Amino acid sequence: MNYKKEFLDYASKIDALTDSYCEVSKIATNITEETSDKSIFSLCKKISELNKEFSKTIEEKSIIRQFYTSFVEYIGHRKIELVCSKEPDNMEDNRTLEQLLEELNELVGLTNVKSKVQNLIAYQHVRKMREEHNLKNASTTLHMAFTGNPGTGKTTVARIIGHIYKKLGLLSRGHFTEVSRTDLIAGYQGQTALKVKAVIEKAIGGVLFIDEAYSITENDSNDAYGKECLTELTKALEDYRKDLVVIVAGYTKPMEKFFESNNGLKSRFNTFIEFLDYNVEELEKILEVMCSKNDYQIDESLREKVHQFFSKQISENSKNFSNGRLVRNLYDNLVMQQALRIANMNLPSVQDLKTFKLEDFPCFT
């Protein structure tokens, strides 16, 4: 059930009923954007006024009652979501630094990314030791920019970095918070700053990952909300740089434009990493890993077809290649096609159940 939508729909109905020029809808929207005690109190007061002034007919009483119910349900649901989304302080990642580095190294491909991250870890490790011995360090930040096509492991690497920095003592929690434009931009002028602050507060101590960061400024000079967001974000990059890693990510060219949209923004980021597209062999390896983890295997008759498919996709979609997502789509379709084939077999063997064959591929031809 979409409690937010129902709540806002009833707010619109109340405005139509009372001719209040969207007053109730504005208060309701403020609540969904920031959930402040002040906005909640204002709406409670408004509902009390409505009960006194407008609940004259059975229909009016019913709409006001339903609006109040949707209000309470939304607040309750929002509270539960907030509680459940918080990582308990006592939940530690018990993996050692060596295990985390091994996880990074086990990722398919990404040779340049691994090299740069490992260099960065060594640098930060030494900085931390110098700090512990009261030695001077050059002023720097932990913030990064990841550029490249989708499906190249940007989110996965960002998560690992958070845990590694926690082990190094650079972050207090090491948790991961992923957001997009809709999580940062509010519906009314002045509310975006509050929304950004709420996101920052949640992310302090860990990694804040902003995917497709250029969408914040997608409307260029006419986007006042985007400018408000960037102003608040740029301030946070400096204010919390000792216990927060902000990683912005997206396609290479739009990200270049993003950094040009705000004076001083690029200077807050010390590390820029380009995630290159996977080649055919790496895509095949990713598929092999997916199969192995889920008790599947690829029949020899299918391997050449898979190789041809990946080669064709790379040559035809070089500008917006989806990399790992393409592999995931192929894997999901193979699972479905194999299931349809096996369902018609009489007493399939274990080998049948775990093998993808050439005839499971037609959905892609």
C-alpha positions in Angstrom: 0.0 0.0 0.0 1.3 3.5 -0.9 0.6 5.4 2.3 2.3 8.6 1.0 0.1 8.7 -2.2 -3.1 8.1 -0.2 -2.2 10.8 2.3 -1.5 13.4 -0.4 -4.6 12.3 -2.4 -6.8 13.0 0.6 -5.1 16.3 1.2 -6.1 17.3 -2.3 -9.6 16.2 -1.6 -9.7 18.4 1.5 -8.5 21.4 -0.4 -11.2 20.9 -3.0 -13.8 20.5 -0.3 -12.8 23.6 1.6 -11.5 25.9 -1.2 -8.3 26.4 0.8 -6.1 27.2 -2.1 -3.8 24.1 -1.7 -3.0 25.0 1.9 -3.6 21.5 3.2 -1.7 20.0 0.4 1.3 22.2 1.1 1.4 21.2 4.7 1.0 17.5 3.8 3.8 17.8 1.2 6.1 19.5 3.8 5.5 16.5 6.1 6.4 14.0 3.4 9.6 16.0 2.6 10.9 16.6 6.1 8.5 15.0 8.7 9.2 17.9 11.1 7.2 18.3 14.4 6.2 21.8 13.3 4.5 20.6 10.1 2.8 17.7 11.9 1.5 20.1 14.6 0.2 22.5 11.9 -1.7 19.7 10.2 -3.2 18.5 13.5 -4.4 22.0 14.2 -5.8 22.3 10.7 -7.7 19.0 11.1 -9.2 20.3 14.3 -10.4 23.4 12.5 -11.9 21.4 9.7 -13.9 19.3 12.2 -15.3 22.4 13.6 -16.0 24.4 10.4 -16.6 22.0 7.6 -17.9 18.6 8.9 -21.6 19.4 8.4 -22.6 16.6 6.1 -22.0 12.9 6.3 -19.8 13.0 3.2 -17.7 15.9 4.7 -17.3 14.1 8.0 -16.3 10.9 6.2 -13.6 12.6 4.0 -12.1 14.4 7.0 -12.0 11.2 9.0 -10.4 9.3 6.1 -7.9 12.1 5.7 -7.0 11.9 9.4 -6.6 8.1 9.2 -4.4 8.4 6.1 -2.3 11.0 8.0 -1.8 8.7 11.0 -1.1 5.7 8.8 1.5 7.6 6.8 3.3 8.9 9.9 3.3 5.5 11.5 4.6 3.8 8.3 7.3 6.5 7.9 8.5 5.9 11.5 8.7 2.2 10.9 10.6 2.7 7.7 13.1 5.0 9.4 13.7 2.6 12.3 14.1 -0.4 10.0 16.5 1.5 7.6 18.9 2.3 10.4 21.9 -0.1 10.8 22.1 -0.9 14.5 25.3 0.5 16.1 26.2 -3.0 17.4 26.2 -4.6 14.0 29.8 -4.8 13.1 31.3 -6.0 9.8 33.6 -8.8 11.2 35.6 -9.1 8.0 39.3 -8.2 8.4 41.0 -5.6 6.2 42.7 -8.5 4.4 39.4 -10.1 3.6 37.9 -6.9 2.3 40.9 -6.3 0.1 40.5 -9.9 -1.1 36.9 -9.2 -2.0 38.0 -6.2 -4.0 40.6 -8.2 -5.8 38.2 -11.0 -6.6 35.9 -8.6 -8.7 36.1 -9.4 -12.4 38.2 -7.0 -14.4 38.5 -3.4 -13.1 42.3 -3.6 -13.1 42.8 0.2 -13.1 40.1 0.7 -10.4 41.7 -1.9 -8.1 45.1 -0.3 -8.6 43.9 3.2 -7.8 41.8 2.1 -4.8 44.8 0.1 -3.4 47.1 3.1 -3.8 44.5 5.2 -2.1 44.2 2.8 0.8 47.9 2.7 1.3 48.0 6.5 1.2 45.2 6.9 3.7 46.7 4.2 6.0 50.0 6.2 6.1 48.2 9.4 6.7 46.4 7.8 9.7 49.6 6.6 11.2 51.2 10.0 10.8 48.2 11.6 12.5 48.5 9.2 15.4 52.2 10.4 15.8 51.2 14.1 15.7 52.9 14.5 12.3 51.6 17.0 9.8 49.5 15.9 6.8 48.6 17.8 3.7 44.9 19.0 3.7 42.8 16.4 1.8 39.3 14.9 1.6 38.0 11.4 1.3 35.4 12.3 -1.3 35.5 10.6 -4.8 34.0 10.7 -8.2 33.3 7.5 -10.2 32.7 7.8 -13.9 31.8 5.4 -16.6 28.9 3.4 -18.1 26.4 1.6 -15.9 27.0 -2.0 -14.7 30.8 -1.5 -14.2 30.9 -2.1 -10.4 30.8 1.4 -9.2 28.3 0.7 -6.4 30.0 -2.5 -5.3 33.4 -0.8 -5.1 31.9 2.1 -3.1 30.4 -0.3 -0.5 33.8 -2.1 -0.1 35.6 1.3 0.3 33.2 2.2 3.2 34.1 -1.0 5.1 37.8 -0.7 4.4 37.9 2.9 5.6 36.1 1.8 8.7 38.8 -0.8 9.4 41.5 1.9 8.8 39.8 4.2 11.4 38.9 6.8 8.8 35.1 6.4 9.2 33.2 5.8 12.5 30.6 3.3 11.0 31.4 2.5 7.4 27.8 2.0 6.4 26.5 2.7 2.9 23.7 5.2 1.9 22.7 5.4 -1.8 20.6 8.3 -3.1 19.5 9.9 -6.3 18.0 13.3 -7.3 14.5 12.4 -6.0 16.0 11.7 -2.5 17.7 15.2 -2.4 15.3 17.6 -4.3 12.1 18.7 -2.6 8.9 19.9 -4.1 9.0 23.5 -2.7 11.6 26.2 -2.5 13.5 26.1 0.7 12.7 22.5 1.5 15.6 21.0 -0.5 18.3 22.2 2.0 16.4 20.4 4.8 16.1 17.3 2.7 19.8 17.3 1.9 20.7 17.8 5.6 18.6 14.8 6.5 20.4 12.6 4.0 23.8 13.9 5.2 23.0 13.2 8.8 22.0 9.7 8.0 25.2 9.1 6.0 27.7 10.6 8.5 30.2 8.0 9.5 30.0 6.1 6.2 29.7 6.4 2.5 27.0 8.6 0.8 26.7 7.3 -2.8 25.0 9.7 -5.3 24.2 7.8 -8.5 23.7 9.9 -11.7 24.8 12.9 -9.7 24.5 15.1 -12.8 20.7 14.8 -12.6 20.8 17.2 -9.7 21.6 20.0 -12.2 19.7 18.5 -15.2 17.6 21.7 -15.8 20.7 23.9 -15.9 20.4 27.5 -15.0 16.6 27.4 -14.5 16.8 24.7 -11.8 16.7 26.6 -8.5 16.1 23.4 -6.6 19.3 21.8 -8.1 21.3 24.9 -7.2 19.9 24.8 -3.6 20.9 21.1 -3.4 24.4 21.7 -4.7 25.0 24.6 -2.3 24.0 22.5 0.7 25.9 19.5 -0.6 29.1 21.5 -1.2 28.9 22.8 2.3 28.5 19.3 3.8 31.5 18.1 1.8 33.7 20.4 3.8 31.9 20.4 7.2 31.9 16.6 7.5 35.0 15.6 5.5 36.6 13.9 8.5 33.8 11.3 9.0 32.0 11.1 5.7 32.9 9.9 2.2 30.7 11.3 -0.6 31.0 9.4 -3.9 29.3 10.9 -6.9 28.9 8.6 -9.9 27.6 8.7 -13.5 28.4 8.7 -17.2 31.7 10.4 -17.9 30.6 13.4 -20.1 27.6 14.5 -18.0 29.8 14.2 -14.8 32.2 16.7 -16.4 29.4 19.1 -16.9 28.2 18.4 -13.3 31.5 19.6 -11.9 31.3 22.7 -13.9 27.9 23.6 -12.5 29.2 24.9 -9.1 32.3 26.9 -8.3 34.4 25.0 -5.8 32.6 21.7 -6.2 35.4 19.8 -8.1 38.0 21.0 -5.5 36.1 19.1 -2.8 36.9 15.8 -4.6 40.5 14.4 -4.5 40.0 11.1 -6.2 38.6 10.6 -9.7 38.3 7.0 -11.0 37.2 5.9 -14.5 35.4 2.6 -14.6 36.1 1.1 -18.1 33.7 -1.2 -19.9 34.2 -4.9 -19.6 35.6 -6.8 -22.6 34.1 -10.0 -23.9 36.3 -12.3 -21.7 35.4 -10.4 -18.6 31.7 -10.5 -19.4 32.0 -14.3 -19.9 33.8 -14.5 -16.5 31.0 -12.6 -14.8 28.4 -15.0 -16.2 30.5 -18.0 -15.1 30.6 -16.5 -11.5 26.8 -16.0 -11.5 26.2 -19.5 -12.7 28.7 -21.0 -10.2 27.1 -19.1 -7.2 23.7 -20.4 -8.2 24.5 -24.1 -9.0 24.3 -23.7 -12.8 26.9 -24.5 -15.5 27.2 -23.6 -19.2 27.2 -26.4 -21.7 30.0 -26.3 -24.2 27.5 -26.0 -27.0 26.3 -22.7 -25.6 29.7 -21.0 -25.0 30.4 -19.9 -28.5 26.9 -18.4 -28.8 27.5 -16.5 -25.6 30.8 -15.2 -26.9 29.2 -14.1 -30.2 26.4 -12.4 -28.3 28.7 -10.3 -26.0 30.9 -9.4 -29.0 27.9 -8.1 -30.9 26.5 -6.2 -28.0 29.9 -4.5 -27.4 30.3 -3.5 -31.1 26.7 -2.2 -31.4 26.3 -0.4 -28.1 29.7 1.0 -27.3 28.4 4.4 -26.2 25.8 3.2 -23.7 26.9 -0.3 -22.9 25.3 -1.8 -19.8 28.1 -4.2 -18.9 27.2 -6.2 -15.8 23.5 -5.4 -16.3 23.6 -7.1 -19.7 25.1 -10.2 -18.1 22.4 -10.2 -15.4 19.7 -9.9 -18.1 21.3 -12.8 -20.1 21.5 -14.9 -16.9 17.9 -14.3 -15.9 16.7 -15.2 -19.4 18.7 -18.4 -19.5 17.2 -19.4 -16.1 13.7 -18.8 -17.4 14.3 -20.6 -20.8 16.0 -23.5 -19.1 13.1 -23.9 -16.7 10.6 -23.9 -19.5 12.6 -26.6 -21.3 13.1 -28.7 -18.1 9.4 -28.5 -17.2 8.5 -30.6 -20.3 11.1 -33.3 -19.5 10.2 -36.6 -17.8 12.3 -37.1 -14.7 15.2 -34.7 -15.5 18.5 -35.5 -13.9 20.5 -33.3 -11.6 22.8 -32.5 -14.5 19.8 -31.5 -16.6 18.6 -29.2 -13.8 21.9 -27.3 -13.5 23.0 -27.0 -17.2 22.2 -24.2 -19.6 22.2 -25.5 -23.2 22.2 -23.9 -26.6 18.4 -24.3 -26.9 18.0 -22.1 -23.8 19.3 -19.1 -25.8 16.6 -18.3 -28.5 15.2 -15.4 -26.6 18.3 -13.4 -27.5 18.6 -14.1 -31.2 
